Amino acid sequence: MVPKASPAAAPGETGLTLNIVRRYPAPASELFLAWTDPSRVARWIGPRGVSAEVKDMEARPGGAYVIAMHLPSGEIRTVRGIYREVAPSQRLVFTWAWDHDGGHESLITITFRAQGGETEMTLHQESFANKERRDSHENGWNGSFDKLGDMLAGK
């Protein structure tokens, strides 16, 4: 489960993208549920020290989600978006916008690929407002994915 992250410039609105690849010893169906079942999402999303509260989640094309992140400082930051594609155990595509970030929207694509007894999960996020936001998301996602691995392992 060693993370691979490759921030890279690519064509697009701002030219800033983020790619993170993780492998987990779980079937793609479990990872898909980890992304689409509100009670599971609340257990892992957000880096260590952050707890999440899923306010709304309708994982279908055109459906919305709202997640409140409770920071150690007591501050609450809310992220929201719309699902564009939902292909069970294969692919999720959705928008991602923080309320505190002026509503700037990025696009996230999650893919799941079975490899032996593991599943390779790839996050691709594009259209960041700037390099600092991309780098902040890289740190946040890697922390979240560590917690996801713990959850899948039953910890």
C-alpha positions, 0 to 999 in steps of 0.5 A: 500500500505504498502511495504513488503520487504524481502531481503533473501539469496537464492540459486543462483549465489550470494545467494542474492535476493530481494522480494517486495510486493505491493498492488494497487487499480488498475486492473492487466492490468493497472499495466502491462501497467505501466511496458510496456508502455514507457510513463508510465514507465518514469513517475514512475521508479526511486525514488523521485528526479530521472526522467527517460527517456525511450530510447528503450522499446520493451516488447516482449520475446527477446526485449530490453529496455534502460532507462536513469535515471537523478539523482538530481546531474545531473549524468545520469545512464543507465539501460538496459536489455532483456525481457525473458517472457511477459505474459500480466497482469500476469508476466514479466521476464527480465534482469537488468544491470546498465552500471556503474556497470560493466554490472553485470546482475540480473534477475527480475520477476514481477507477478500480482495477482488480489485480490478483487478490488486490484492487488498484485504486487510482484518483485523478483530480484536475482543474485546481485553482493553484499549486498550493491547493493541489499540494494541499489535496495531495496531503489530504488524500494520502492521509485519507487513503491511509485511514481507508486502508485501516478501515478495510483491514478492520482497524 
